[in-house]
Amino acid sequence: MFKLGEIMDNNKAKNLNPIVLAFVGDAVYSLFVRERLTFLSDCKTGELNIKATSEVNASAQAEFVKEILEILTEEELAVFKRARNAKKTTKAKHASVAEYNMATGFEAILGYLYLTGQNDRLNFILNKGIENEN
């Protein structure tokens, strides 16, 4: 039986296709943003969705990652670069190629940290990016 939050070995996670890490990281970031908005506001779902969409998109994520690049470890930076430079089969609808590549790298970091159970580090990075925006 598989359970949510299962921890993956670091080496196995490092060897995953970086786009797969980004696939997981996209969900992690979306959940983080949705939870944060739910806890910090009393908006209705339509307004929450508009707010979430303004943060969970390639352009916003590209800006976010610029805010946290200086605090990434060598390991996280390596994951970021692998995903940023990986060949992608899809394109962003409302972002430049550069923004889409940066966002993919960002999501891969989040996916890597989540899958390897590094939740304290994951929360630190997510909150650091928000801190820098304010």
C-alpha positions in Angstrom: 0.0 0.0 0.0 1.3 3.5 -0.9 0.8 6.3 1.6 0.9 10.0 1.0 4.1 11.6 2.1 6.2 8.4 1.5 9.9 9.4 1.6 12.1 8.6 -1.4 15.8 7.9 -1.1 17.9 10.9 -2.1 19.8 9.1 -4.8 16.7 7.7 -6.3 15.2 11.2 -6.3 18.3 12.7 -7.8 18.1 10.2 -10.7 14.5 10.9 -11.5 13.8 12.8 -14.7 13.9 16.5 -13.6 10.6 17.1 -15.4 9.0 14.4 -13.1 10.4 16.3 -10.1 8.8 19.4 -11.5 5.5 17.6 -12.0 5.4 16.8 -8.2 6.7 20.2 -7.3 3.9 21.9 -9.2 1.4 20.2 -7.0 3.4 21.0 -3.9 3.5 24.7 -4.7 -0.1 24.8 -5.7 -1.1 23.2 -2.4 1.2 25.5 -0.4 -0.4 28.6 -2.1 -3.9 27.4 -1.7 -3.4 26.4 2.0 -1.7 29.8 2.7 -4.5 31.7 1.1 -7.1 29.7 3.0 -5.5 30.3 6.3 -4.8 34.0 5.7 -8.1 35.1 4.1 -11.8 34.6 4.3 -12.4 35.0 0.6 -14.9 32.9 -1.4 -13.5 30.2 -3.7 -13.7 32.3 -6.8 -11.5 35.0 -5.3 -9.2 32.4 -3.8 -8.8 30.8 -7.2 -7.9 34.2 -8.8 -5.4 34.9 -6.1 -3.9 31.4 -6.4 -3.7 31.6 -10.2 -1.7 34.9 -9.9 1.0 33.0 -7.9 0.9 29.6 -9.5 2.0 30.4 -13.0 5.4 30.4 -14.8 6.0 34.1 -14.7 5.3 34.4 -11.0 7.4 31.3 -10.2 10.3 32.6 -12.3 10.3 35.8 -10.2 10.0 33.7 -7.0 13.0 31.6 -7.8 15.1 34.7 -8.4 14.4 35.6 -4.8 15.7 32.3 -3.4 18.6 31.4 -5.7 21.1 32.8 -3.2 19.9 30.5 -0.4 19.9 27.3 -2.4 22.3 24.5 -1.5 24.6 23.1 -4.1 22.4 20.0 -4.3 19.2 22.2 -4.8 21.0 24.3 -7.4 22.0 21.2 -9.3 18.4 20.0 -9.3 17.3 23.5 -10.5 19.8 23.6 -13.3 19.0 20.1 -14.5 15.3 20.9 -14.7 15.7 24.4 -16.1 17.9 23.0 -18.9 15.9 19.8 -19.6 14.0 19.4 -22.9 10.3 20.0 -22.3 7.5 18.7 -24.4 5.1 21.4 -23.4 5.2 25.2 -23.5 3.8 27.8 -21.2 0.7 29.6 -22.5 1.3 33.0 -20.9 5.1 33.1 -20.2 8.3 33.4 -22.1 10.5 30.3 -22.7 13.0 31.7 -20.1 10.3 32.1 -17.5 8.9 28.7 -18.2 12.4 27.1 -17.8 13.0 29.0 -14.5 9.6 27.9 -13.2 10.3 24.3 -14.2 13.6 24.5 -12.2 11.8 25.9 -9.2 9.1 23.3 -9.3 11.8 20.5 -9.5 13.5 21.8 -6.3 10.1 21.7 -4.5 9.4 18.2 -5.9 12.9 17.0 -4.9 12.6 18.3 -1.3 9.0 17.0 -0.9 9.8 13.5 -2.2 12.9 13.2 0.0 11.0 14.3 3.1 12.9 17.6 3.6 9.8 19.4 4.7 11.6 21.9 7.0 13.8 23.0 4.2 10.8 23.1 1.8 8.9 25.3 4.1 11.9 27.5 4.7 12.4 28.1 1.0 8.7 28.7 0.3 8.4 31.2 3.2 11.7 32.9 2.3 10.5 33.7 -1.2 7.3 35.2 0.3 9.4 37.2 2.8 11.5 38.6 -0.1 8.3 39.7 -2.0 7.1 41.9 0.9 
